């Protein structure tokens, strides 16, 4: 169901000549490549749709060399996509962090996704798919929301009246933690 819904959104973007990237765990590769125009399979009920989206893996985020799904990661333009579909998005829920290694800034996957894919280039829309989120705190949910809002803590203010995503979720986490202690 999630995949078919995502394919409908992808088709909408591709019909408007927009570029789409699907990020998924490697184990889900076949779930996504089977629908592309370059793959002809009896398992593809949408063969006539001729999908052209790119598929890369969560583990490719942050890589600066090598080949993945015929993409040369040393020259890959991560910020060139109008839509990013993230399957199993809960796997990228960690705090976006960076560190210095031998004088170079190194991003974790979450930070790389935010800086090099979502914020880089033109305005990128994000579609996150997750059937079984494993959240240990509402901070994980905040980080997922930040992918949609490009880390803008006040992005929901006009629409919902939420002044601060971070402060709202901190307060909710505190209430939940207090409730758990008392029950």
Steps between C-alpha positions, in 0.01 A plus 500: 500500500769753599703427190204539266403828665857623464503390134191713439676804647814419300295472181348841571847655532646317203204599279606859570863427402617505862793291620436244773738312729395201706714428804450156650683232694698270269275209595208684332684562172287257296180651643589827327707414192235261364278796402760699307490524121839331469369188677249286315338248728178304519488623860451860384133586449605855405736418212324747268559785747875491426620636833837671484578571865845434643549247781776530756543361849502641850861377522593718200428815700836652585699290255734705283624229266401168349218384277147434616220400262709629207548839671856623549480639852814713455314721252138433595288815537296425810318834495357456148172339601155653527365212709676266740312185602650348813389144560542380859558863595510415869849358434620859445353643817826586676611851583671664205863522612836582354854441620852578392717215372852587384400859435188411299137536604326164503121476527300213640226373267232724649714814463606401146136449403407840640791703362593332171164366385214703648653846548737491202385609156138588431201456727471129579181331617533203735273195518580272792376142515502310825275218613680417820666805651720420796507825690673511833407861563307782340838644398497232228165633378637855506789393279257342252295821493820696441555312171169641380562852636872520414575537873283811527379481861218752435381354168165388645418831668274649232320175425455363852596772746793290626766757589784247529503139385787421736346661807158346431647152474723554805193594703307200366794270581514633856125447547526147361804415715322632812187303411703178458663550841160534665328206332 
